[in-house]
């Protein structure tokens, strides 16, 4: 039976402070993710990666997420370890520990004497990036699942709104760290093939934030035991113990699961090219350099961090705007946000002023707000409590698969577009327009 026909759930109304604590560790996880996404291209080009080959490195993180998140969802649905936090929190602890270790190693990829452009340096960077994404996915998934587990439909938009706010706050911090540390006098350049100290210290501070915020959630949140969970969700206590065949679950997934996934494909395809090519595009258009060892290129890398912060701040503000949009106008808000983001992507091609790029990234942030606000709310409202974690893990494929496809296609599209990193932003804008158009196909289950 399709999960569109779920009966109404009996989850209690939670105190707002409880909802904040459920989500608080998300700030640290997103700090780690943003350091990865905003500095990954810079790190790899600094240690000698050819821009034509960047796609290979950007395939690894979504591959990790595609495999790990459904597994975490599947096993955490059946887990109950009260001494380690309960159901989802033990996986948060595991992911946090591994992510911190990797965050201390990754920015030092060029500091172990491997040599500029050597296979050893690139492999070390690639493996640590994959491990960071894998562990961050392990740590991130519990937050999404706990909202589905513990928050009723009437509070769910608020809960995911808080998650979006904390996510974007973490993104702002991570994005501006290298810029701020440079202002404080920490060097922003280093020997050829070595990542600048401003970036290295940013990763160290990000690791500390991840530990502190994650432990707040672990110690302040008490998850529902299996009996209470089953009672609130109107299911049998044994329903989640059976696991659930992934193919069968996908076959029985509500229509909202698939229609939102189509929109997600275009959105994450476009943003994959933002993360892959933004530092090089900004260096090319504004600082007129393609040399990763130059001061101009490293300045462009710092400025991209500032622009990422602008994007996140814009997303926070626009999220409040979207929160006021009534249920029957969700698709209008979703599509409109993506169209504005498409304008932002295309404008990067034409802008040669670092200050005017702020406008471009405000528009990109509006699209990011739409992507953060609507998908999980629409999908979880259409799901019952049965196999909630597994479904959300499988839904993560709508994020990972388009990133993998975009990275693989980059080996063809990048040369076709003149081997120019800034040209990829035109393509990304066109793809985001397709995402806006596909919003019309979403069939949403509204909250009563």
Residue pairs with C-beta under 8 A, 6 or more apart in sequence:
1 252
2 252
2 253
2 254
2 255
3 252
3 253
3 254
3 382
3 383
3 384
3 386
4 254
4 255
4 256
4 382
4 445
6 382
6 383
6 384
7 234
7 384
8 153
8 234
8 448
9 152
9 153
9 232
9 233
9 234
9 384
9 385
10 231
10 232
10 233
10 234
11 150
11 151
11 152
11 153
11 232
11 233
12 152
12 232
13 152
13 154
13 155
14 150
14 151
14 152
14 155
16 158
18 221
19 151
19 155
19 158
19 159
19 162
20 162
21 216
21 217
21 220
21 221
22 143
22 146
22 147
22 150
22 151
22 159
22 217
22 221
23 143
23 147
23 159
23 162
23 163
23 166
23 217
24 166
24 213
24 216
24 217
24 220
25 92
25 96
25 139
25 143
25 213
25 214
25 215
25 216
25 217
25 218
26 140
26 143
26 163
26 166
26 167
26 170
26 213
27 166
27 167
27 169
27 170
27 209
27 213
28 96
28 170
28 206
28 209
28 210
28 211
28 212
28 213
28 214
29 95
29 96
29 99
29 136
29 139
29 140
29 143
29 170
29 210
29 213
29 214
30 140
30 166
30 167
30 168
30 169
30 170
30 171
30 174
31 170
31 171
31 173
31 174
31 206
31 209
31 210
32 99
32 103
32 132
32 136
32 139
32 174
32 206
32 207
32 210
33 136
33 140
33 170
33 171
33 174
34 170
34 171
34 174
34 175
34 308
34 312
35 103
35 174
35 177
35 202
35 203
35 206
36 61
36 106
36 129
36 132
36 133
36 136
37 275
38 174
38 175
38 275
38 304
38 305
38 308
39 107
39 178
39 199
39 202
39 203
39 301
39 305
40 57
40 58
40 129
40 275
41 54
41 275
41 276
41 277
41 278
41 279
41 280
42 199
42 279
42 292
42 298
42 301
42 304
43 106
43 107
43 109
43 110
43 125
43 195
43 199
44 54
44 57
44 122
44 125
45 51
45 54
45 279
45 280
45 292
45 297
46 110
46 193
46 194
46 195
46 196
46 292
46 293
46 298
47 109
47 110
47 114
47 116
47 117
47 121
47 122
47 125
47 193
47 194
47 195
48 116
48 117
48 118
48 121
48 122
48 193
48 292
49 57
49 117
49 122
49 125
51 277
51 280
51 290
51 414
51 419
51 421
52 411
52 414
52 415
52 419
54 276
54 277
54 410
55 276
55 407
55 408
55 410
55 411
55 414
56 126
56 407
57 122
57 125
57 126
57 129
58 272
58 275
58 276
58 403
58 407
58 410
59 403
59 404
59 407
59 408
60 126
60 129
60 130
60 133
61 129
61 130
61 132
61 133
61 403
62 133
62 272
62 399
62 400
62 401
62 403
62 404
62 407
63 130
63 400
63 404
64 130
64 133
64 134
64 137
65 133
65 134
65 137
65 396
65 399
65 400
66 396
66 397
66 400
66 401
66 404
68 134
68 137
68 138
68 141
69 137
69 141
69 392
69 393
69 396
69 400
70 246
70 390
70 393
70 394
70 396
70 397
71 393
72 91
72 137
72 138
72 141
72 142
72 389
72 393
73 141
73 145
73 388
73 389
73 390
73 391
73 392
73 393
73 394
74 243
74 244
74 246
74 389
74 390
74 393
75 91
76 87
76 88
76 90
76 91
76 141
76 142
76 145
76 389
77 87
77 240
77 243
77 244
77 387
77 388
77 389
77 390
78 240
78 241
78 243
79 87
79 88
79 90
79 91
80 86
80 87
80 225
80 226
81 87
81 90
82 225
84 90
84 93
85 92
85 93
85 218
85 221
85 223
86 222
86 223
86 224
86 225
87 149
87 223
87 224
87 226
87 229
88 141
88 142
88 145
88 146
88 149
88 223
88 389
89 142
89 217
89 218
89 221
89 223
91 138
91 139
91 141
91 142
92 138
92 139
92 142
92 143
92 214
92 217
92 218
93 214
93 218
94 135
94 138
94 139
95 135
95 136
95 137
95 138
95 139
95 140
96 135
96 139
96 210
96 211
96 214
97 135
98 131
98 134
98 135
98 138
99 132
99 135
99 136
99 138
99 139
99 207
99 210
100 207
100 210
100 211
102 128
102 131
102 132
102 135
103 132
103 203
103 204
103 206
103 207
103 210
104 203
104 204
104 207
105 128
106 125
106 128
106 129
106 132
106 203
107 195
107 199
107 200
107 202
107 203
108 195
108 200
109 121
109 124
109 125
109 128
109 195
110 116
110 121
110 190
110 193
110 194
110 195
111 194
111 195
112 121
112 124
114 120
114 121
114 124
115 121
115 193
116 192
116 193
117 193
121 193
137 396
139 210
139 214
141 389
141 392
141 393
141 396
143 163
143 217
144 163
144 376
144 392
145 388
145 389
145 392
146 221
146 223
147 156
147 159
147 160
147 163
147 376
147 380
148 380
148 383
148 385
148 388
148 389
148 392
149 223
149 224
149 229
149 385
149 388
149 389
150 223
150 224
151 159
153 381
153 447
153 448
154 447
156 377
156 380
156 381
156 447
157 323
157 377
157 447
158 323
160 372
160 373
160 376
160 377
161 319
161 323
161 373
163 372
164 315
164 316
164 319
164 369
164 372
164 373
165 316
165 319
167 372
168 312
168 313
168 315
168 316
168 319
168 368
168 372
169 312
169 316
170 209
171 308
171 309
171 311
171 312
172 308
172 309
172 312
172 313
173 206
173 209
174 202
174 206
174 305
174 308
175 305
175 306
175 307
175 308
175 309
175 311
175 312
176 305
176 306
176 309
177 198
177 201
177 202
177 205
177 206
177 305
178 188
178 196
178 198
178 199
178 202
178 301
178 302
178 305
179 198
179 302
179 303
179 305
179 306
181 188
181 197
181 198
181 201
181 202
182 188
182 198
182 302
186 197
186 198
186 201
187 196
187 197
187 198
188 196
188 197
188 198
188 295
188 298
188 299
188 302
189 196
189 295
189 298
190 196
190 197
192 293
193 293
196 298
198 302
199 301
224 232
226 237
226 240
227 237
229 385
230 236
230 237
230 239
230 385
232 385
233 384
233 385
233 386
234 384
234 385
235 384
235 385
235 386
239 386
239 387
240 386
240 387
243 390
244 386
244 387
244 390
246 390
246 394
249 387
249 390
249 391
249 394
250 394
253 391
253 394
254 379
254 382
254 383
254 445
255 382
255 443
256 378
256 379
256 381
256 382
256 442
256 443
256 444
256 445
257 379
257 382
257 383
257 391
257 395
259 441
259 442
259 443
260 374
260 375
260 378
260 379
260 398
260 442
261 395
261 397
261 398
262 438
262 441
263 334
263 338
263 375
263 435
263 438
263 439
263 441
263 442
264 371
264 375
264 398
264 399
264 402
265 398
265 401
265 402
265 405
265 435
266 402
266 431
266 432
266 434
266 435
266 438
267 338
267 367
267 371
267 402
267 432
267 435
268 371
268 398
268 399
268 400
268 402
268 403
268 406
269 402
269 403
269 405
269 406
269 428
269 431
270 341
270 342
270 345
270 406
270 428
270 429
270 431
270 432
270 435
271 368
271 371
271 428
272 402
272 403
272 406
272 407
273 406
273 410
273 424
273 425
273 427
273 428
274 345
274 364
274 425
274 428
276 407
276 410
276 424
277 421
277 422
277 424
277 425
278 304
278 307
278 348
279 297
279 300
279 301
279 304
280 290
280 300
280 421
280 422
281 348
281 421
281 422
281 424
281 425
282 300
282 303
282 304
282 307
282 354
282 357
283 289
283 290
283 296
283 297
283 300
283 301
284 290
284 420
284 421
284 422
285 348
285 349
285 351
285 352
285 422
286 300
286 303
286 352
286 353
286 354
286 357
287 294
287 296
287 297
287 299
287 300
288 296
289 296
289 297
289 300
290 297
291 297
292 298
303 354
303 357
307 357
307 358
307 360
307 361
308 361
310 358
310 361
310 362
310 365
311 361
311 362
311 364
311 365
311 368
312 365
312 368
313 365
314 361
314 362
314 363
314 364
314 365
314 366
314 368
314 369
315 365
315 366
315 368
315 369
315 372
316 369
318 337
318 365
318 366
318 369
318 370
319 369
319 372
319 373
321 369
322 333
322 337
322 369
322 370
322 373
322 374
323 373
325 332
325 333
327 444
327 446
327 447
328 446
330 374
330 378
330 444
331 439
331 440
331 442
331 444
333 370
333 373
333 374
334 370
334 373
334 374
334 436
334 439
334 442
335 436
335 437
335 439
335 440
336 370
336 436
337 366
337 367
337 369
337 370
337 371
338 367
338 370
338 371
338 432
338 433
338 435
338 436
338 439
339 432
339 433
339 436
340 363
340 366
340 367
341 363
341 364
341 365
341 366
341 367
341 368
341 370
341 432
342 367
342 429
342 430
342 432
342 433
342 436
343 363
343 429
344 359
344 360
344 361
344 362
344 363
344 364
344 365
344 366
344 367
344 429
345 360
345 364
345 425
345 426
345 428
345 429
345 432
346 425
346 426
346 429
346 430
347 359
347 360
347 363
348 357
348 360
348 422
348 425
349 422
349 423
349 425
349 426
351 357
351 360
367 432
375 395
375 398
376 392
376 395
378 442
378 444
378 445
379 391
379 392
379 395
380 388
380 392
381 444
381 445
381 446
381 447
382 444
382 445
383 391
410 424
413 424
413 427
414 424
417 423
417 424
417 426
417 427
